[in-house]
């Protein structure tokens, strides 16, 4: 099989690696986003997985690509792939791909202050923050999140904490009280917070078999704020 050549741009979004494919993919005119995603997974799944694995990336790299939208009112469609295959929506992937696309002129929005993107879970609206630059600040809003499992006990070492599992349009989030996990929610304890969040995520993955590349555990003292980072600095390289 003849080698394929892709052009990509990489971004770093608060710890998450995003790789936007800018050239090399075949154009599929008149094909819905779902059909396009299925075709890419079937015909180019190994090549796309190679973009998110060693030596070109790592297991946490999310590959994004622009496409024609299903909704004529949207500025563009966007698809996401991870090492294991296609994913419906990834928050940090959306933030990084949007910032890169705007900075490089790959998307020309119809509105002065926002970009409407079609995804496999419906439309999302991304907005550049007023102080937008490179690194950029982007936020987005999409479908409402819903609680799928409430007050689930999770054993973390000798502690038992409770987590609410939330479906946020493709992301599975765990909302946990940081104080109950034994770490105060302050910036000086960020490393401990990250370690605790990983412990919660691993415990949930083992116990509930939650399977998503964007599954995240996050901490919040009031347990009312969804932990997906929807406002974040993005740095391109």
C-alpha positions as CSV (number, residue, x, y, z in Angstrom):
1,X,0.0,0.0,0.0
2,X,1.3,3.5,-0.9
3,X,2.4,5.6,2.0
4,X,0.0,8.4,3.0
5,X,1.3,11.8,4.0
6,X,-0.6,14.0,6.4
7,X,0.0,17.6,7.4
8,X,-0.9,18.4,11.0
9,X,-0.7,21.2,13.6
10,X,-0.3,20.3,17.3
11,X,-1.7,22.2,20.3
12,X,-1.4,21.8,24.0
13,X,-4.6,22.4,26.0
14,X,-4.2,22.4,29.7
15,X,-2.3,19.1,29.6
16,X,-4.2,17.6,26.7
17,X,-2.5,17.0,23.3
18,X,-4.5,17.9,20.2
19,X,-3.4,17.2,16.6
20,X,-5.4,19.0,13.8
21,X,-5.1,17.3,10.4
22,X,-4.8,20.1,7.8
23,X,-4.1,18.0,4.6
24,X,-3.8,14.4,3.4
25,X,-7.3,13.1,4.0
26,X,-9.5,12.3,1.0
27,X,-12.5,14.6,0.4
28,X,-15.9,13.0,0.7
29,X,-18.5,15.3,-0.8
30,X,-22.1,15.0,0.1
31,X,-21.5,12.7,3.0
32,X,-22.9,13.2,6.5
33,X,-20.6,13.5,9.4
34,X,-21.5,10.1,10.9
35,X,-21.0,8.4,7.5
36,X,-17.7,10.2,7.1
37,X,-16.5,9.2,10.6
38,X,-17.5,5.6,9.9
39,X,-15.7,5.6,6.5
40,X,-12.5,7.0,8.0
41,X,-12.6,4.5,10.8
42,X,-13.0,1.6,8.4
43,X,-10.6,2.7,5.6
44,X,-8.0,4.8,7.5
45,X,-8.4,3.7,11.1
46,X,-4.9,2.4,11.4
47,X,-3.4,5.6,9.8
48,X,-5.3,7.9,12.1
49,X,-4.5,5.8,15.1
50,X,-0.8,6.1,14.1
51,X,-1.1,9.9,14.5
52,X,-2.1,9.5,18.1
53,X,0.4,6.8,19.2
54,X,4.1,6.5,19.6
55,X,6.4,7.6,18.0
56,X,4.3,10.4,16.5
57,X,2.2,11.0,19.6
58,X,1.0,9.2,22.7
59,X,-2.2,7.4,23.9
60,X,-3.6,10.7,25.1
61,X,-3.3,12.5,21.8
62,X,-6.7,13.4,20.2
63,X,-6.7,13.8,16.4
64,X,-9.2,16.4,15.0
65,X,-10.2,17.1,11.4
66,X,-12.5,19.6,9.8
67,X,-15.3,18.5,7.5
68,X,-18.4,19.8,5.8
69,X,-21.1,20.4,8.3
70,X,-24.5,18.6,8.2
71,X,-26.2,21.9,9.4
72,X,-26.0,24.6,6.7
73,X,-25.9,27.2,9.4
74,X,-22.7,25.8,10.9
75,X,-19.3,27.2,10.0
76,X,-17.7,23.8,9.8
77,X,-18.0,20.2,10.9
78,X,-15.4,18.6,13.1
79,X,-14.5,14.9,13.8
80,X,-12.3,13.4,16.5
81,X,-10.2,10.3,16.6
82,X,-8.2,8.8,19.5
83,X,-5.8,5.8,19.6
84,X,-8.7,3.4,19.9
85,X,-10.9,4.9,17.2
86,X,-13.5,7.7,16.6
87,X,-15.0,9.7,19.5
88,X,-18.1,11.8,19.3
89,X,-16.8,14.9,21.1
90,X,-13.8,15.8,23.1
91,X,-13.7,19.1,25.0
92,X,-10.0,19.9,24.9
93,X,-9.9,18.6,21.3
94,X,-12.6,21.1,20.3
95,X,-10.8,23.9,22.1
96,X,-7.4,23.2,20.5
97,X,-8.7,22.5,17.0
98,X,-10.9,25.7,17.1
99,X,-8.1,27.9,18.2
100,X,-5.7,26.5,15.6
101,X,-8.3,26.7,12.8
102,X,-9.1,30.4,13.6
103,X,-5.4,31.3,13.9
104,X,-4.5,29.7,10.6
105,X,-7.5,30.9,8.7
106,X,-8.9,27.3,8.2
107,X,-12.3,28.5,9.4
108,X,-13.8,31.8,8.4
109,X,-16.7,32.3,10.8
110,X,-19.9,34.0,9.7
111,X,-20.4,35.7,13.0
112,X,-18.1,38.2,14.6
113,X,-17.8,36.7,18.0
114,X,-18.4,32.9,17.6
115,X,-17.9,29.8,15.5
116,X,-20.7,27.2,15.2
117,X,-19.4,23.7,14.7
118,X,-21.2,20.5,13.8
119,X,-20.1,17.4,15.8
120,X,-21.4,13.8,16.1
121,X,-23.4,14.9,19.1
122,X,-24.9,18.0,17.6
123,X,-23.9,21.6,17.3
124,X,-21.6,23.5,19.6
125,X,-20.7,27.2,19.7
126,X,-17.1,28.2,20.3
127,X,-16.1,31.8,21.2
128,X,-12.8,33.5,21.3
129,X,-12.2,35.4,24.5
130,X,-11.7,39.2,24.1
131,X,-8.0,38.9,24.8
132,X,-7.6,36.3,22.1
133,X,-4.1,35.7,20.8
134,X,-1.6,32.8,20.4
135,X,-1.7,31.3,22.9
136,X,-5.4,31.7,22.6
137,X,-8.4,31.5,25.0
138,X,-11.4,29.7,23.7
139,X,-14.7,28.7,25.4
140,X,-17.5,26.6,24.1
141,X,-21.1,25.6,24.8
142,X,-23.0,22.6,23.6
143,X,-25.7,20.2,24.6
144,X,-26.7,20.2,28.2
145,X,-25.0,17.7,30.4
146,X,-27.0,15.0,32.3
147,X,-26.2,12.9,35.3
148,X,-26.0,9.2,34.5
149,X,-25.0,7.9,37.9
150,X,-25.4,9.9,41.1
151,X,-23.6,9.7,44.4
152,X,-21.5,6.6,43.4
153,X,-19.1,5.5,46.2
154,X,-15.5,5.2,45.1
155,X,-12.7,3.8,47.3
156,X,-9.5,5.8,47.1
157,X,-6.9,4.2,49.3
158,X,-8.4,4.2,52.8
159,X,-10.9,6.9,51.9
160,X,-14.4,6.5,50.4
161,X,-15.6,9.4,48.3
162,X,-18.8,9.9,46.3
163,X,-18.8,10.8,42.6
164,X,-21.5,12.0,40.2
165,X,-21.0,10.6,36.7
166,X,-22.1,13.1,34.0
167,X,-22.5,12.6,30.3
168,X,-21.4,15.9,28.7
169,X,-21.9,15.2,25.0
170,X,-19.3,12.5,24.6
171,X,-17.2,13.2,27.7
172,X,-17.9,11.1,30.8
173,X,-17.1,13.3,33.8
174,X,-16.7,12.4,37.5
175,X,-17.6,15.3,39.9
176,X,-16.0,14.8,43.3
177,X,-15.7,16.8,46.4
178,X,-12.0,17.6,46.8
179,X,-12.1,18.0,50.5
180,X,-13.6,14.6,50.9
181,X,-10.7,13.2,48.8
182,X,-8.3,14.7,51.3
183,X,-6.9,17.5,49.1
184,X,-8.0,21.2,49.4
185,X,-8.9,22.9,46.1
186,X,-6.1,25.4,45.9
187,X,-3.6,26.0,43.2
188,X,-0.6,25.2,45.4
189,X,-1.8,21.6,45.7
190,X,-2.4,21.1,42.0
191,X,-0.1,18.0,41.7
192,X,-2.0,16.3,44.5
193,X,-5.3,17.2,42.9
194,X,-4.2,15.7,39.6
195,X,-3.0,12.5,41.3
196,X,-6.3,12.2,43.2
197,X,-8.3,12.8,40.1
198,X,-6.4,10.1,38.3
199,X,-7.0,7.7,41.2
200,X,-10.8,8.4,41.0
201,X,-10.8,7.9,37.2
202,X,-8.9,4.6,37.4
203,X,-11.2,3.4,40.2
204,X,-14.3,4.2,38.1
205,X,-12.8,2.7,35.0
206,X,-12.1,-0.5,36.9
207,X,-15.4,-0.6,38.7
208,X,-17.9,0.7,36.1
209,X,-16.0,0.0,32.9
210,X,-16.4,3.5,31.7
211,X,-14.8,3.5,28.2
212,X,-14.0,6.9,26.7
213,X,-10.8,8.6,25.7
214,X,-12.0,11.8,27.3
215,X,-13.1,10.3,30.6
216,X,-12.0,12.6,33.2
217,X,-12.1,12.9,37.0
218,X,-12.0,16.3,38.4
219,X,-12.5,17.9,41.8
220,X,-14.6,20.7,43.1
221,X,-15.3,21.7,46.7
222,X,-19.0,22.4,46.0
223,X,-19.5,19.6,43.6
224,X,-21.7,21.8,41.3
225,X,-19.4,22.8,38.5
226,X,-18.8,20.4,35.6
227,X,-15.1,19.6,35.5
228,X,-14.5,19.7,31.8
229,X,-12.2,22.7,31.1
230,X,-14.2,24.9,28.7
231,X,-12.0,28.0,29.1
232,X,-8.3,27.2,28.6
233,X,-5.1,28.5,27.2
234,X,-4.0,26.8,24.0
235,X,-0.4,26.9,22.8
236,X,0.5,25.7,19.3
237,X,3.7,24.3,18.1
